[in-house]
Amino acid sequence: MPFLWVALGIMALGLVVLFAVGNDGSVLGLSSSSFARLIYLGALLTVIGSVLIRGRPRGNLLGPATIWIAIILVLVLAYQYRHLLGFSG
């Protein structure tokens, strides 16, 4: 549980830094949008990691993980070929 609070604190600090810098500067050598993406992916990784560490037993994780990977793969492929499929305007 302390890992979660530390991770959330780091993300909150990153958001405060983003608000302080604004759109004009860079943070740790990254542009503001890249730093924001880093914070977002850190939050996503924290959620996924906490599910894997404290979630279900490892044997019960393979089925749902396979389904989610298949869904994500279909969405990525649909986005990649959206022009050929006629989804764009």
Beta strands, then each sheet from edge to edge (+ up, - down):
strand 1: 26-27
strand 2: 30-31
sheet 1: 1+ 2-
end
